[in-house]
Amino acid sequence: MLDYLTDILPFGDAWQRVHSTNLKELKLPIISNIKMPEHYSEDARWRHVRNTPFRKTIETIGSLLSDFMTLKILGHLKLFSEKNHHGN
């Protein structure tokens, strides 16, 4: 479970696979990962991974939830200048 959690955190291995894209083909990152074959040795991100439909599903859901939580946490952070700006 710990390995999965570290993989889906921003810039973890699974997160990188989910957010990968092919700029030449202008594919959305998630679509690029979903269409990737089960075995793909031409890219280091997939070289040692058996990219099964189950793996794609749990990595995609986990990585997107990680993105959501990161944005939520960062949205609640206050800068030092915000305290003075709002008159608090």
N, CA, C and O atoms as a DFTB+ gen file, in Angstrom:
352 C
 N C O
     1  1       0.830      -1.189       0.000
     2  2       0.000       0.000       0.000
     3  2       0.875       1.254       0.000
     4  3       0.576       2.227      -0.691
     5  1       1.948       1.221       0.774
     6  2       2.847       2.370       0.841
     7  2       3.506       2.628      -0.515
     8  3       3.678       3.776      -0.923
     9  1       3.868       1.555      -1.202
    10  2       4.474       1.685      -2.532
    11  2       3.490       2.342      -3.498
    12  3       3.872       3.210      -4.284
    13  1       2.223       1.928      -3.439
    14  2       1.192       2.515      -4.296
    15  2       1.042       4.008      -3.994
    16  3       0.981       4.830      -4.909
    17  1       0.984       4.348      -2.716
    18  2       0.813       5.755      -2.336
    19  2       1.983       6.625      -2.807
    20  3       1.776       7.750      -3.263
    21  1       3.197       6.111      -2.698
    22  2       4.339       6.901      -3.169
    23  2       4.368       6.981      -4.695
    24  3       4.890       7.947      -5.251
    25  1       3.817       5.986      -5.371
    26  2       3.761       6.010      -6.839
    27  2       2.777       7.051      -7.365
    28  3       3.036       7.676      -8.393
    29  1       1.650       7.247      -6.674
    30  2       0.628       8.161      -7.186
    31  2       0.833       9.604      -6.745
    32  3       0.170      10.506      -7.256
    33  1       1.744       9.831      -5.800
    34  2       2.030      11.211      -5.400
    35  2       2.644      11.960      -6.575
    36  3       3.270      11.346      -7.439
    37  1       2.472      13.282      -6.617
    38  2       3.051      14.035      -7.734
    39  2       4.524      13.700      -7.954
    40  3       5.335      13.729      -7.028
    41  1       4.835      13.390      -9.173
    42  2       6.154      13.035      -9.677
    43  2       6.597      11.624      -9.282
    44  3       7.762      11.271      -9.468
    45  1       5.683      10.815      -8.740
    46  2       5.958       9.397      -8.513
    47  2       5.885       8.665      -9.847
    48  3       5.483       9.245     -10.856
    49  1       6.271       7.398      -9.851
    50  2       6.303       6.631     -11.103
    51  2       4.937       6.535     -11.779
    52  3       4.816       6.789     -12.978
    53  1       3.914       6.170     -11.017
    54  2       2.567       6.046     -11.599
    55  2       2.048       7.409     -12.044
    56  3       1.429       7.525     -13.102
    57  1       2.297       8.426     -11.249
    58  2       1.853       9.777     -11.588
    59  2       2.462      10.213     -12.920
    60  3       1.784      10.824     -13.746
    61  1       3.744       9.898     -13.127
    62  2       4.406      10.258     -14.374
    63  2       3.810       9.520     -15.566
    64  3       3.678      10.091     -16.648
    65  1       3.451       8.255     -15.372
    66  2       2.827       7.507     -16.471
    67  2       1.463       8.096     -16.821
    68  3       1.139       8.255     -17.998
    69  1       0.673       8.415     -15.819
    70  2      -0.662       8.966     -16.052
    71  2      -0.580      10.334     -16.721
    72  3      -1.420      10.663     -17.560
    73  1       0.407      11.121     -16.364
    74  2       0.529      12.478     -16.896
    75  2       1.440      12.573     -18.119
    76  3       1.743      13.675     -18.578
    77  1       1.873      11.447     -18.644
    78  2       2.743      11.464     -19.824
    79  2       1.921      11.793     -21.063
    80  3       0.712      11.567     -21.110
    81  1       2.593      12.318     -22.039
    82  2       1.911      12.650     -23.288
    83  2       2.881      12.525     -24.450
    84  3       4.095      12.459     -24.263
    85  1       2.335      12.495     -25.626
    86  2       3.121      12.493     -26.840
    87  2       2.850      13.820     -27.540
    88  3       1.805      13.997     -28.166
    89  1       3.783      14.738     -27.433
    90  2       3.575      16.082     -27.978
    91  2       3.431      16.087     -29.497
    92  3       2.761      16.957     -30.055
    93  1       4.052      15.129     -30.162
    94  2       3.948      15.072     -31.623
    95  2       2.524      14.748     -32.072
    96  3       2.054      15.252     -33.092
    97  1       1.844      13.897     -31.296
    98  2       0.483      13.496     -31.651
    99  2      -0.576      14.324     -30.940
   100  3      -1.768      14.136     -31.181
   101  1      -0.163      15.236     -30.069
   102  2      -1.060      16.110     -29.310
   103  2      -2.143      15.337     -28.566
   104  3      -3.316      15.708     -28.607
   105  1      -1.749      14.259     -27.885
   106  2      -2.677      13.461     -27.101
   107  2      -2.759      14.009     -25.676
   108  3      -1.766      14.481     -25.122
   109  1      -3.948      13.940     -25.096
   110  2      -4.103      14.301     -23.693
   111  2      -3.326      13.298     -22.843
   112  3      -3.264      12.119     -23.192
   113  1      -2.740      13.736     -21.751
   114  2      -1.916      12.829     -20.942
   115  2      -2.608      11.544     -20.519
   116  3      -2.020      10.471     -20.655
   117  1      -3.813      11.610     -20.019
   118  2      -4.490      10.407     -19.535
   119  2      -4.768       9.444     -20.687
   120  3      -4.630       8.231     -20.528
   121  1      -5.155       9.973     -21.836
   122  2      -5.443       9.143     -23.015
   123  2      -4.189       8.422     -23.476
   124  3      -4.246       7.256     -23.865
   125  1      -3.070       9.103     -23.435
   126  2      -1.804       8.503     -23.849
   127  2      -1.489       7.274     -23.001
   128  3      -1.075       6.247     -23.538
   129  1      -1.677       7.364     -21.696
   130  2      -1.406       6.234     -20.803
   131  2      -2.419       5.110     -21.024
   132  3      -2.041       3.939     -21.062
   133  1      -3.677       5.446     -21.169
   134  2      -4.713       4.426     -21.324
   135  2      -4.520       3.626     -22.605
   136  3      -4.798       2.427     -22.636
   137  1      -4.050       4.276     -23.653
   138  2      -3.844       3.585     -24.937
   139  2      -2.502       2.866     -25.029
   140  3      -2.233       2.179     -26.015
   141  1      -1.665       3.018     -24.020
   142  2      -0.357       2.368     -24.030
   143  2      -0.543       0.853     -23.921
   144  3      -1.371       0.391     -23.135
   145  1       0.218       0.073     -24.702
   146  2       0.079      -1.385     -24.626
   147  2       0.559      -1.931     -23.279
   148  3       1.213      -1.229     -22.507
   149  1       0.228      -3.169     -23.021
   150  2       0.612      -3.784     -21.742
   151  2       2.129      -3.856     -21.578
   152  3       2.638      -3.646     -20.477
   153  1       2.843      -4.143     -22.636
   154  2       4.311      -4.190     -22.612
   155  2       4.838      -3.153     -23.586
   156  3       4.481      -3.152     -24.764
   157  1       5.701      -2.262     -23.081
   158  2       6.254      -1.212     -23.938
   159  2       7.647      -0.869     -23.432
   160  3       7.793      -0.185     -22.419
   161  1       8.662      -1.339     -24.130
   162  2      10.038      -1.169     -23.657
   163  2      10.749       0.043     -24.258
   164  3      11.899       0.313     -23.911
   165  1      10.092       0.767     -25.143
   166  2      10.740       1.907     -25.795
   167  2      10.782       3.157     -24.927
   168  3      11.503       4.101     -25.249
   169  1      10.031       3.184     -23.842
   170  2       9.993       4.338     -22.946
   171  2      10.330       3.851     -21.536
   172  3       9.753       2.870     -21.066
   173  1      11.249       4.523     -20.865
   174  2      11.708       4.096     -19.542
   175  2      10.579       4.054     -18.507
   176  3      10.649       3.276     -17.556
   177  1       9.550       4.872     -18.678
   178  2       8.451       4.903     -17.702
   179  2       7.639       3.610     -17.712
   180  3       7.009       3.270     -16.710
   181  1       7.645       2.896     -18.818
   182  2       6.873       1.659     -18.949
   183  2       7.750       0.416     -19.093
   184  3       7.234      -0.701     -19.132
   185  1       9.035       0.593     -19.171
   186  2       9.943      -0.519     -19.473
   187  2       9.791      -1.686     -18.499
   188  3       9.783      -2.840     -18.927
   189  1       9.673      -1.415     -17.206
   190  2       9.639      -2.479     -16.204
   191  2       8.247      -2.640     -15.587
   192  3       8.106      -3.160     -14.480
   193  1       7.230      -2.193     -16.309
   194  2       5.858      -2.235     -15.796
   195  2       4.973      -3.028     -16.741
   196  3       5.021      -2.848     -17.958
   197  1       4.181      -3.890     -16.177
   198  2       3.150      -4.587     -16.961
   199  2       1.897      -3.722     -16.854
   200  3       1.191      -3.759     -15.847
   201  1       1.634      -2.965     -17.872
   202  2       0.593      -1.937     -17.857
   203  2      -0.776      -2.528     -18.200
   204  3      -1.321      -2.289     -19.277
   205  1      -1.311      -3.299     -17.265
   206  2      -2.603      -3.959     -17.462
   207  2      -3.743      -2.949     -17.310
   208  3      -3.536      -1.877     -16.742
   209  1      -4.935      -3.269     -17.803
   210  2      -6.079      -2.368     -17.618
   211  2      -6.342      -2.056     -16.145
   212  3      -6.690      -0.924     -15.809
   213  1      -6.181      -3.049     -15.260
   214  2      -6.370      -2.808     -13.828
   215  2      -5.365      -1.786     -13.314
   216  3      -5.726      -0.858     -12.591
   217  1      -4.097      -1.961     -13.692
   218  2      -3.051      -1.032     -13.252
   219  2      -3.335       0.376     -13.771
   220  3      -3.215       1.349     -13.027
   221  1      -3.710       0.483     -15.037
   222  2      -4.028       1.793     -15.616
   223  2      -5.158       2.457     -14.834
   224  3      -5.112       3.658     -14.570
   225  1      -6.161       1.682     -14.468
   226  2      -7.317       2.218     -13.751
   227  2      -6.931       2.730     -12.371
   228  3      -7.241       3.869     -12.024
   229  1      -6.259       1.899     -11.580
   230  2      -5.948       2.327     -10.214
   231  2      -4.896       3.438     -10.197
   232  3      -4.940       4.311      -9.330
   233  1      -3.960       3.417     -11.134
   234  2      -2.972       4.497     -11.193
   235  2      -3.619       5.805     -11.640
   236  3      -3.287       6.865     -11.110
   237  1      -4.518       5.751     -12.587
   238  2      -5.183       6.957     -13.069
   239  2      -6.058       7.558     -11.979
   240  3      -5.990       8.761     -11.722
   241  1      -6.866       6.746     -11.345
   242  2      -7.742       7.254     -10.278
   243  2      -6.908       7.813      -9.126
   244  3      -7.171       8.916      -8.646
   245  1      -5.922       7.069      -8.690
   246  2      -5.068       7.520      -7.582
   247  2      -4.311       8.795      -7.901
   248  3      -4.222       9.691      -7.061
   249  1      -3.767       8.884      -9.099
   250  2      -3.003      10.066      -9.485
   251  2      -3.899      11.297      -9.606
   252  3      -3.506      12.392      -9.203
   253  1      -5.089      11.126     -10.155
   254  2      -6.013      12.261     -10.262
   255  2      -6.505      12.705      -8.884
   256  3      -6.670      13.901      -8.644
   257  1      -6.739      11.755      -7.980
   258  2      -7.094      12.123      -6.606
   259  2      -5.941      12.844      -5.916
   260  3      -6.153      13.782      -5.147
   261  1      -4.725      12.398      -6.197
   262  2      -3.542      13.059      -5.650
   263  2      -3.438      14.495      -6.163
   264  3      -3.116      15.410      -5.404
   265  1      -3.712      14.685      -7.452
   266  2      -3.712      16.042      -8.019
   267  2      -4.758      16.912      -7.326
   268  3      -4.483      18.052      -6.951
   269  1      -5.956      16.362      -7.164
   270  2      -7.050      17.092      -6.533
   271  2      -6.679      17.493      -5.098
   272  3      -6.883      18.638      -4.695
   273  1      -6.133      16.540      -4.335
   274  2      -5.760      16.830      -2.946
   275  2      -4.625      17.851      -2.878
   276  3      -4.621      18.713      -2.000
   277  1      -3.671      17.761      -3.790
   278  2      -2.580      18.733      -3.813
   279  2      -3.118      20.131      -4.078
   280  3      -2.732      21.084      -3.402
   281  1      -4.002      20.257      -5.052
   282  2      -4.590      21.568      -5.351
   283  2      -5.441      22.071      -4.191
   284  3      -5.457      23.269      -3.907
   285  1      -6.134      21.185      -3.534
   286  2      -6.971      21.563      -2.394
   287  2      -6.102      22.067      -1.240
   288  3      -6.409      23.086      -0.621
   289  1      -5.024      21.350      -0.960
   290  2      -4.109      21.756       0.120
   291  2      -3.438      23.079      -0.219
   292  3      -3.363      23.975       0.621
   293  1      -2.951      23.201      -1.448
   294  2      -2.291      24.448      -1.842
   295  2      -3.262      25.620      -1.860
   296  3      -2.862      26.762      -1.635
   297  1      -4.527      25.346      -2.124
   298  2      -5.539      26.400      -2.132
   299  2      -5.828      26.949      -0.751
   300  3      -6.332      28.064      -0.619
   301  1      -5.511      26.168       0.294
   302  2      -5.756      26.609       1.659
   303  2      -4.539      27.268       2.294
   304  3      -4.639      27.823       3.388
   305  1      -3.410      27.215       1.634
   306  2      -2.215      27.860       2.170
   307  2      -2.335      29.363       2.021
   308  3      -2.786      29.862       0.990
   309  1      -1.937      30.064       3.037
   310  2      -1.979      31.523       2.985
   311  2      -0.557      32.057       2.960
   312  3       0.325      31.590       3.682
   313  1      -0.371      33.023       2.128
   314  2       0.921      33.678       2.071
   315  2       1.014      34.674       3.212
   316  3      -0.006      35.133       3.726
   317  1       2.216      35.003       3.603
   318  2       2.407      35.941       4.704
   319  2       1.736      37.280       4.422
   320  3       1.205      37.910       5.337
   321  1       1.752      37.717       3.177
   322  2       1.182      39.018       2.833
   323  2      -0.349      39.006       2.833
   324  3      -0.965      40.069       2.902
   325  1      -0.965      37.847       2.757
   326  2      -2.432      37.784       2.743
   327  2      -3.029      38.238       4.056
   328  3      -4.131      38.789       4.072
   329  1      -2.327      38.021       5.163
   330  2      -2.834      38.421       6.463
   331  2      -2.989      39.938       6.515
   332  3      -4.016      40.439       6.973
   333  1      -2.006      40.653       6.061
   334  2      -2.071      42.107       6.041
   335  2      -3.036      42.635       4.995
   336  3      -3.686      43.660       5.205
   337  1      -3.131      41.953       3.891
   338  2      -3.992      42.385       2.794
   339  2      -5.467      42.355       3.171
   340  3      -6.240      43.206       2.732
   341  1      -5.859      41.373       3.985
   342  2      -7.261      41.229       4.354
   343  2      -7.593      41.961       5.662
   344  3      -8.722      41.885       6.147
   345  1      -6.632      42.652       6.216
   346  2      -6.875      43.415       7.428
   347  2      -6.960      42.582       8.690
   348  3      -7.529      43.036       9.682
   349  1      -6.412      41.379       8.683
   350  2      -6.426      40.509       9.883
   351  2      -5.242      40.784      10.762
   352  3      -5.089      40.152      11.807
